[in-house]
Amino acid sequence: MLDFARQYAPLRQQILDAVTQVCDSQRFILGPQVAAFEAAVTTACAVPFAVGCASGTDALWLALAAAGIGNSSGATRSSAQQDTVVTTPFSFFATASSILRAGARPLFADIEPRTFNLSPAAAAEILDGREGNNVKAILTVHLYGQCADFDALQKLQRDHPGLLLIEDAAQAFGATWNANPAGSLGNAAAFSFYPTKNLAAMGDAGLITTSSAQIDRRARSLRAHGMTRSYYHDEVGANSRLDEMQAAVLNVKLLHVAQWNLQRRERAATYDQLFREAGLVAGSTAEGVVLPYTDPRATHVFHQYVIRAPRRDALRANLAAQQIGSEIYYPVPIHLQTALCDFGYKPGDFPNAERAAAEVLALPLYPELRDDEQQTVVEAIRAFYA
């Protein structure tokens, strides 16, 4: 699925020099490298504020808590008073678990079949229904590297005063919607720099962006045990500080991510062409392979190249037998995860998400992937269906 060495090789000396600089400085936590990275991200994402933290999961929690969603103070609330957040059931589990961690409750709405992103129409049904009274935010995911429909989501925000829009942009650094970068579309956004991401650290790292000075100030406090000055704690926060080593690596890689994202789009276009030449492309899995859809308002960064595949599990086993990597993101929708069984959701509640979980398959895609390797992948898939 990935070959980290291909990206590392040409950057090796730059990364080693950056890490050496950190070692020589003896500054390891929230130092000049972190400050430089935060400043660079504000430019890249066209926002005034960026706050580095320990992981993408922490970034989600910080974005919610700093925006005042949930109950970070820890005081008890009745279920009738509990903040709720509308989100997608088709994402990594952290999208929902971060809502719970903030002291709010997730309310799931189904996805759009073509983009796999949260359906604004489904979210509107919740906002306009009996569950809409305590909804404080919509947490939408830019899944696989394509921004959610922010035209429709911003209309929902206008129609529901006080509603916040939070972006889970963990897979979408460099993506845009109507030429506006991911991270600048909502009230706050969360990024992950896990090693598999388009912009990748060499360990866990995350960051939130916001246009709100208040959210920025509170996020900086929450990431450091609720402190705004040393050893004076205004509230209960967490230890979620971005370290200098990871920031140093990210400062090197940030200079290249735009080019890498362009190469990902080129790799995706090559897959599209190869699938069409192989005669595999169809409008539904009843007829063949369904290719990824890109909304014309979006700039997709293809964190993953995800097809819908007939007999998906058998195809994946066949590829594995030929030592061709693939992955399922995600095999079980969040509403059906055992950890959330007490919420009362059942199979059939979100049919689009459940069908996607049964059909999606991510194929190898990264900037350094070669044409002949993509040909091998598509030929193996053609042979399987033949």
DRENFIKE-270215 format. One line per 2 residues: number of its first residue (from 1); for each residue y, x, z of C-alpha. Coordinates in pm, whole numbers, plus 32768, in hexadecimal, padded with zeros to 4 digits. Example, Ala and Ser with C-alpha at 12.3 -4.5 7.8 and 13.67 -1.06 7.14 Angstrom:
BEGIN
1> 7E3E 84CE 830C  7F96 8557 82CA
***
This chain:
BEGIN
1> 8000 8000 8000  80F1 811B 8054
3> 8109 8293 8031  820A 8314 812A
5> 81DC 847A 80B5  8275 8431 7F60
7> 83BE 83CA 7FFF  83BB 84D9 8106
9> 8379 8603 8021  84CD 8616 7F70
11> 8588 85C8 80B4  84BE 86AB 8196
13> 85C0 87BA 81CA  86E0 86C5 81F7
15> 861D 8606 82FE  85B0 8742 83B3
17> 8716 87C1 83B3  8791 8676 8443
19> 8688 8676 8554  86D3 87E2 85A4
21> 8840 8789 85CC  87DF 8684 86D0
23> 8704 877D 8787  881C 887E 878A
25> 8919 877F 8807  883A 870E 8928
27> 88C6 85AE 88F6  879F 84C1 88D8
29> 880E 835B 8925  8938 829E 888F
31> 89E7 83D9 881D  8AAA 843A 86E5
33> 8988 83FC 85F6  896A 8294 866D
35> 8AE2 8262 8657  8AE4 82F0 84F5
37> 89C4 8211 848B  8A66 80DA 851D
39> 8BA9 812C 8465  8AF1 8167 831D
41> 8A3A 801C 833A  8B7E 7F5D 836D
43> 8BE9 7FE1 8219  8A98 7F9F 8172
45> 8A83 7E3C 81FA  8BF6 7DE8 81DE
47> 8C19 7D8B 834D  8CFE 7E0E 845E
49> 8BF0 7E45 8567  8A92 7EDD 8577
51> 89C8 7F1D 86B2  8898 8003 86AB
53> 876F 7FAE 8786  8605 800D 87C4
55> 854F 7F2C 86C9  8571 7E0D 85D8
57> 84D6 7D24 86DA  85DE 7D8A 87D8
59> 86E7 7D57 86CE  867C 7BED 86A4
61> 868D 7BB2 881A  87DE 7C62 8837
63> 8871 7B98 8717  8807 7A52 87BC
65> 8860 7AAF 8922  89AE 7B4F 88C9
67> 8A0A 7A13 8809  89CF 7948 8944
69> 888F 78A3 88CE  8786 785F 89D4
71> 87A7 78CD 8B39  87B8 7A44 8B66
73> 8837 7A16 8CCA  86DF 799F 8D37
75> 8756 785E 8DE4  8663 773C 8DCD
77> 86AA 7623 8CD6  85ED 74E2 8C9C
79> 8543 74AF 8B4E  8646 73A5 8AFC
81> 875B 74A7 8B25  86AD 75CA 8A79
83> 8755 765B 8945  8688 763C 8807
85> 868D 770A 86CA  8614 7695 8576
87> 8543 779C 84C6  842B 77D3 83CF
89> 82B8 77C8 8423  8272 78C8 830F
91> 82E3 7A1C 838C  827E 7B33 8475
93> 823F 7AB2 85D5  8373 7B62 8663
95> 8454 7A64 85B8  83D5 7956 86A3
97> 8383 7A2A 87D2  84E9 7AAE 87DE
99> 8569 7949 87FC  8482 7913 8925
101> 84E9 7A61 89BA  8654 79F2 89AB
103> 85FA 78BD 8A75  860E 77C5 8954
105> 8500 76FD 88A1  84A7 7721 8730
107> 84A3 75E9 8658  83EA 762B 8514
109> 844D 75A8 83BE  8383 75D7 8281
111> 83CB 76D4 816F  8430 76C9 8003
113> 82F5 7709 7F34  839B 77ED 7E34
115> 8456 78DD 7F1A  8383 78B2 8058
117> 84CC 789B 8118  8534 7788 8209
119> 8580 7640 8158  86E5 75D0 81A7
121> 867D 7469 815D  8567 7480 825F
123> 865A 751A 8359  8750 73FE 8316
125> 8647 72FE 8373  862B 739C 84CB
127> 87A4 73B5 84FA  87D1 7248 849D
129> 86A6 71CE 8567  8661 7191 86D6
131> 861A 7304 8713  876B 7370 868E
133> 8839 7341 87CB  87EB 7493 886A
135> 87D8 7562 872B  88C2 7688 8756
137> 8860 7757 8627  8791 7780 84F0
139> 86D3 78C9 84E8  867D 78FE 837C
141> 85AB 7A19 82ED  85F2 7AD7 81AC
143> 847F 7AED 816A  83EE 7C05 8093
145> 854F 7C81 8047  85F5 7B4A 7FB3
147> 8713 7A9D 8067  86EA 7935 80D5
149> 87BE 7828 802F  8905 7864 80E5
151> 89C8 7772 800A  88FB 7657 809F
153> 88EA 76EE 81FB  8A63 771D 8210
155> 8A8F 75B2 81A6  89B0 754F 82CB
157> 8A8D 7622 83AE  8BC4 7570 832D
159> 8B1E 741D 8360  8AB4 7474 84C4
161> 8BDA 7515 857D  8B70 761C 8678
163> 8A2B 766B 85C5  89EB 77E3 85A9
165> 8938 788F 848B  8869 79C0 84E8
167> 87C6 7A9A 83DD  8673 7B3A 840C
169> 86BA 7C4B 830D  85A0 7D2F 8380
171> 8516 7D48 821E  865D 7D32 815F
173> 873F 7E60 818C  880C 7E71 804D
175> 87BD 7D11 7FD7  88DF 7C2E 7F76
177> 8931 7ABD 7F4D  8A48 7A72 7E56
179> 8A97 7BE8 7E68  8AC5 7BD7 7FE3
181> 89DF 7CC4 80A3  88CF 7C4E 818C
183> 895A 7C7F 82E7  8AAE 7BED 828A
185> 8A41 7A88 823E  8A13 79F3 8399
187> 8AAD 7A13 84F0  89C2 7B32 8540
189> 889A 7BE0 849E  8772 7CB3 8509
191> 86E3 7DDC 8449  85A4 7EA1 847C
193> 8573 800C 841A  83FF 8015 845E
195> 835E 8129 838C  82E5 8037 827D
197> 843E 7FA2 823D  851C 7FED 8110
199> 8602 80B1 81F7  850A 8152 82E3
201> 851F 821C 8420  8407 82FE 849B
203> 83B3 8211 85B5  8442 80CD 863B
205> 85B4 8084 8609  868E 7F53 85D4
207> 87F4 7EDD 85B3  88C5 7DA2 85BB
209> 89F8 7D5A 84E9  8B07 7C5B 852F
211> 8C6C 7BFF 84D8  8CAB 7B90 8640
213> 8D4C 7C84 8732  8CC1 7BB4 8851
215> 8B5A 7BC9 87D2  8B87 7D3E 8799
217> 8C03 7D7B 88FB  8AEF 7CAF 899A
219> 89DC 7D4C 88C5  8A51 7EA7 892F
221> 8A40 7E3B 8A99  88ED 7D8F 8A7B
223> 884A 7EBB 89D2  88A5 7F8F 8B04
225> 8835 7EBC 8C2B  8968 7DDE 8C20
227> 8A5A 7EFC 8C5E  8BB5 7F1F 8BCE
229> 8BF1 8051 8CAA  8AF2 812F 8D50
231> 8A35 8091 8E71  8B06 7F51 8E73
233> 8A26 7E36 8DF8  8AD2 7CF8 8D83
235> 8989 7C4D 8D29  8818 7C95 8D03
237> 87E1 7D47 8BBA  86D3 7E2C 8B38
239> 8693 7F95 8ADC  86B3 7F8B 8963
241> 8776 80BA 88F7  8757 8162 87A4
243> 8706 82D2 87D4  87B3 83EF 8720
245> 867A 846C 866D  8640 8321 85BD
247> 87B1 82FC 856D  87B6 845A 84D7
249> 8693 8402 83F0  8737 82B8 8393
251> 8882 8364 8341  87CB 843B 8242
253> 8709 831A 81AA  882E 822A 819F
255> 88C3 82FB 8088  8793 82AE 7FAD
257> 8736 8146 8000  8804 80A8 7EE7
259> 874C 817C 7DE6  85FE 8131 7E8A
261> 8646 7FBD 7E7E  869C 7FD8 7D0E
263> 854F 8089 7CD3  849C 7F74 7D90
265> 8536 7E70 7CA8  84C8 7F42 7B7E
267> 8365 7F57 7C0B  8365 7DDE 7C3D
269> 83D6 7DA7 7AD5  82BB 7E89 7A5F
271> 81BF 7DB9 7B22  8250 7C7C 7A87
273> 8227 7D0B 7929  80C7 7D8B 7967
275> 8056 7C3B 79F4  80E4 7B84 78C8
277> 8042 7C74 77D3  7EF7 7C3E 7887
279> 7F17 7AC5 7858  7EFF 7A82 79CC
281> 804A 79D2 7A11  804F 7860 7A64
283> 8122 775D 7B10  8022 7719 7C20
285> 7EEB 77B8 7CB1  7E1D 76A5 7C0F
287> 7E66 7753 7AC5  7E99 78C2 7B1A
289> 7F74 79BA 7BD3  80CF 794D 7C41
291> 81CF 7A66 7C34  82EE 7A97 7D2B
293> 8423 79C5 7CE6  8582 7A53 7D02
295> 86A0 795F 7D35  87B6 79B6 7C3A
297> 88B0 79BE 7D5B  87E5 7AC9 7E0E
299> 87B4 7C3E 7DE8  864A 7C6D 7E52
301> 85EB 7DBC 7EEC  8473 7D80 7EDC
303> 840C 7DF9 802F  82C8 7D5B 7FBB
305> 824E 7CEE 7E64  8190 7BB2 7EBB
307> 80C1 7AE2 7DCA  800F 7999 7E02
309> 7EA6 79D5 7DA6  7D7F 78ED 7D64
311> 7C56 7947 7E43  7D3E 7A32 7EF9
313> 7C4B 7AB6 7FFD  7B3E 7B04 7EFB
315> 7C3F 7BB5 7E22  7CB5 7C85 7F46
317> 7B51 7CEC 7F9C  7B18 7D4D 7E31
319> 7C53 7E25 7E2C  7BF0 7ECA 7F73
321> 7A9C 7F23 7EE0  7B5E 7FE2 7DD3
323> 7C3B 8087 7EDB  7D6B 7FC1 7E6C
325> 7E48 7F5E 7F91  7ECB 7DFF 7FCD
327> 7F3D 7D37 80FA  7F6D 7BCF 8166
329> 80C6 7B81 81F3  806E 7A9B 82A8
331> 7F0E 7A09 82CC  7F5F 7916 83E8
333> 80AB 785C 83F7  8161 7885 8541
335> 813A 7718 85A6  7FBF 7742 859E
337> 7FB5 7887 8664  7EE9 7872 87A6
339> 800E 78F1 8873  80D5 77B7 881B
341> 7FBD 76B7 883D  8073 7609 895C
343> 8188 75A0 886D  80A7 7497 87D8
345> 80BD 74F4 866A  7F87 74B2 8596
347> 7F03 74FF 8438  7FBA 7433 8335
349> 8109 7435 83E7  81A4 752C 82F0
351> 80D7 7519 81B0  81A8 760A 80E1
353> 818C 771C 81E7  8019 76DC 8216
355> 7FD4 76E7 80A1  8098 782B 8082
357> 7FC9 78C5 819A  7E8E 7873 80D5
359> 7F0B 78FE 7F88  7FFE 7A23 7FB5
361> 7F97 7B88 7F6F  807E 7CB6 7F7D
363> 8033 7DC9 7E81  8090 7F39 7E9B
365> 8203 7F66 7E5A  82E7 8083 7EBC
367> 83ED 814D 7DFD  8305 826E 7DA8
369> 81E8 8195 7D23  8181 8204 7BC5
371> 8152 8132 7A8C  7FE5 8196 7A6B
373> 7FA3 8129 7BD2  803A 7FD6 7B8F
375> 7F66 7FBA 7A54  7E32 8005 7B26
377> 7E8C 7EEF 7C1A  7EC9 7DE7 7B0F
379> 7D96 7E4C 7A45  7CBF 7E26 7B7D
381> 7D4D 7CCA 7BB5  7D19 7C6C 7A46
383> 7BB0 7CE2 7A58  7B73 7C18 7B97
385> 7BE7 7AD2 7AFA  7B38 7B1F 79AF
***
